[in-house]
Amino acid sequence: MIKAILFDMDGLIFDSEKVWAKHNIEKSITLPKPINKEIWLSWMGSKEESVRKDLQKRFPNFDRNKIIAYREAVLNAVHDDFKNGNVDIKKGFDEIINFAKVNKLKIALATSSDYSMIEAIFSAKGYDYKKLFDFVISGTEVPNGKPAPDIYNICLKEFNIIPKEAVILEDSINGVMSGINSGSNTIMVIDIAKPTPEIIKKCTYICNNLIEAKNYIEKNLLNKNEKQNSI
């Protein structure tokens, strides 16, 4: 029986990964070598600190202040798009939230983004994320970002549940591996990144949208004796 659904944010709840991709790639003209899609995909789901460390490894002789300036330019541009509502909500979000609440499942938001990004993107779409979720945690609060399981382990502890009592919904490779590494039921909802052979082998389920994820949870993971019909 599951007791909680733990949500990633970018690329899962919001169609925001393409916004991140746009600014990460376009603004990298200030770097010794532009960021390509392959590099950006390796960053998906990572917290900002990890991205900056990766840049310093790629460009060890480049001015650190210029790396910081590049990252700040990306973050400011993304934040502006979020604040201005230039990001769509992914299919099925309202439905799966309603499903969770009807079935008395705890819900958490566990994102690598910081709180200014969380506030901007949810507020622009009319959501109060603090009331929507039972628990919210940002990657800025954990020692090790995704794919380490830290962020989800904290959610499990907060809800006083074991891994098999949780379902984690993720879209990025780093995020999915974080869920898998926590030992929880992990569903990959495909966005931009495609599942790797390891994820195909280890993931609980792979689907195309949150409606499919909800249906799988309802059919396969929810205790049928306590299941109620979502509205």
C-alpha positions in Angstrom: 0.0 0.0 0.0 1.3 3.4 -0.9 0.9 6.4 1.4 2.5 9.2 -0.5 3.3 10.6 -4.0 6.5 12.6 -4.3 6.7 15.0 -7.2 9.6 16.5 -9.1 8.8 19.9 -10.7 10.6 20.9 -13.9 9.6 18.8 -16.8 7.1 16.9 -14.7 4.5 19.4 -13.4 5.5 22.2 -15.8 6.8 22.1 -19.4 9.8 24.1 -18.2 12.8 22.0 -19.3 12.7 23.6 -22.7 12.9 27.0 -21.0 16.0 25.8 -19.1 17.5 24.4 -22.3 16.9 27.6 -24.3 18.7 29.8 -21.8 21.4 27.4 -20.8 22.4 27.0 -24.5 21.8 30.5 -25.8 23.7 32.3 -22.9 26.7 30.0 -23.1 28.2 32.1 -25.9 30.2 33.7 -23.1 32.0 30.4 -22.3 35.1 29.1 -24.0 32.9 26.4 -25.7 29.1 26.7 -26.0 26.9 24.3 -24.1 25.3 21.7 -26.3 22.2 19.6 -25.8 24.2 16.6 -24.5 25.8 18.6 -21.8 22.6 20.3 -20.8 20.8 16.9 -20.6 23.5 15.7 -18.2 22.5 18.7 -16.0 18.8 18.0 -16.0 17.5 17.4 -12.5 20.8 18.5 -10.9 21.0 21.3 -8.4 22.7 24.6 -9.3 25.8 23.8 -7.2 26.4 20.7 -9.2 26.1 22.5 -12.5 28.7 25.1 -11.4 31.1 22.4 -10.3 30.7 20.7 -13.7 31.5 23.9 -15.5 34.6 24.5 -13.5 35.8 21.0 -14.4 35.1 21.5 -18.1 36.8 24.9 -18.1 39.5 24.7 -15.4 41.4 27.7 -16.7 38.4 29.9 -17.3 37.6 32.9 -15.1 35.4 31.6 -12.3 33.6 35.0 -12.1 32.6 34.6 -15.8 31.1 31.1 -15.0 29.2 32.7 -12.2 28.0 35.5 -14.5 26.8 32.9 -17.0 24.9 31.0 -14.4 23.3 34.1 -13.0 22.2 35.2 -16.5 20.6 31.8 -17.0 18.8 31.8 -13.7 17.5 35.4 -14.1 16.2 34.6 -17.6 14.5 31.4 -16.5 13.0 33.1 -13.4 11.6 35.9 -15.7 9.9 33.3 -17.9 8.5 31.5 -14.9 7.2 34.7 -13.3 5.6 35.9 -16.5 3.7 32.6 -16.9 5.6 31.5 -20.1 5.4 27.9 -19.1 2.5 25.4 -19.5 1.3 23.0 -16.9 1.8 19.4 -18.0 -1.2 17.2 -18.9 -2.8 15.5 -15.9 -1.3 17.5 -13.0 -4.6 18.6 -11.5 -6.1 15.1 -12.0 -3.3 13.3 -10.1 -3.3 15.9 -7.3 -7.0 15.4 -6.9 -6.5 11.6 -7.1 -4.0 11.8 -4.2 -6.2 14.0 -2.1 -9.3 11.9 -2.6 -7.3 8.8 -1.6 -5.7 10.6 1.4 -2.2 10.2 0.1 0.4 12.7 1.3 2.0 14.7 -1.5 5.5 16.3 -1.5 7.3 18.5 -3.9 11.0 17.6 -4.2 12.8 19.8 -6.7 16.4 20.8 -7.4 15.1 24.4 -8.1 15.3 27.0 -5.4 12.4 28.6 -3.6 12.3 31.7 -5.8 11.8 29.5 -8.9 9.1 27.4 -7.1 7.2 30.5 -6.0 7.5 32.2 -9.4 6.3 29.3 -11.5 3.4 28.2 -9.3 2.2 31.7 -8.5 2.1 32.6 -12.2 -0.4 29.8 -12.7 -2.5 30.6 -9.7 -1.3 27.9 -7.3 -0.3 28.4 -3.7 2.3 25.6 -3.5 2.6 25.9 0.3 -1.1 24.9 0.5 -1.1 22.5 -2.4 1.7 20.2 -1.0 2.0 18.6 2.4 5.8 19.1 2.3 8.1 21.0 0.0 11.9 20.7 -0.2 14.4 22.3 -2.5 17.7 21.0 -3.7 19.4 23.9 -1.9 18.6 22.1 1.4 20.3 18.8 0.7 24.0 18.0 0.9 23.9 15.8 -2.3 21.7 16.6 -5.3 20.0 14.1 -7.6 20.9 11.4 -8.6 21.8 10.9 -4.9 18.6 9.9 -2.9 19.0 12.6 -0.2 16.1 14.8 -1.2 13.7 11.8 -1.3 15.0 10.3 1.8 14.1 13.5 3.6 10.6 13.3 2.3 10.2 9.7 3.5 11.4 10.7 6.9 9.1 13.7 7.0 6.1 11.5 6.2 7.4 8.6 8.5 7.1 6.0 5.8 9.3 3.4 4.2 10.4 3.6 0.6 7.9 1.1 -0.7 5.1 3.2 0.7 6.0 6.1 -1.7 5.7 6.7 -5.4 8.2 9.1 -6.9 7.4 10.8 -10.2 10.3 12.1 -12.2 11.3 13.0 -15.8 15.1 13.4 -15.9 17.7 10.7 -15.8 19.2 12.2 -12.6 15.8 12.5 -11.0 14.7 9.0 -11.9 18.0 7.6 -10.5 17.5 9.6 -7.3 14.1 7.9 -6.9 15.5 4.4 -7.7 18.4 5.0 -5.3 16.0 5.8 -2.5 14.4 2.4 -2.9 10.9 3.8 -3.7 8.5 3.0 -6.4 9.8 5.2 -9.2 7.8 6.2 -12.3 9.5 8.0 -15.2 7.1 10.3 -17.0 9.0 11.0 -20.3 9.6 14.6 -21.2 12.9 15.4 -23.1 15.2 12.8 -21.7 14.7 9.2 -22.9 15.0 6.2 -20.5 18.4 4.5 -20.4 18.8 0.7 -20.4 19.5 0.9 -16.6 16.3 2.9 -16.0 14.3 0.6 -18.2 15.5 -2.3 -16.0 15.1 -0.7 -12.6 12.2 1.7 -13.0 8.8 0.7 -11.6 7.0 2.1 -14.7 7.6 4.4 -17.7 4.9 6.4 -19.2 4.2 9.5 -21.3 2.1 11.8 -19.0 0.7 12.2 -15.5 -2.7 10.7 -16.5 -0.9 7.4 -17.4 1.0 7.6 -14.1 -2.2 8.1 -12.1 -3.8 5.2 -13.9 -0.9 2.9 -13.1 -0.8 3.9 -9.5 -4.5 3.4 -9.1 -4.5 0.0 -10.8 -1.2 -1.4 -9.4 0.0 0.4 -6.3 -3.0 1.7 -4.4 -4.6 -0.6 -1.9 -7.8 -1.6 -3.6 -9.6 -2.2 -0.3 -9.1 1.5 0.6 -9.3 3.0 -2.9 -11.9 5.7 -3.6 -12.9 7.0 -6.9 -11.2 10.3 -7.9 -13.5 13.1 -9.1 
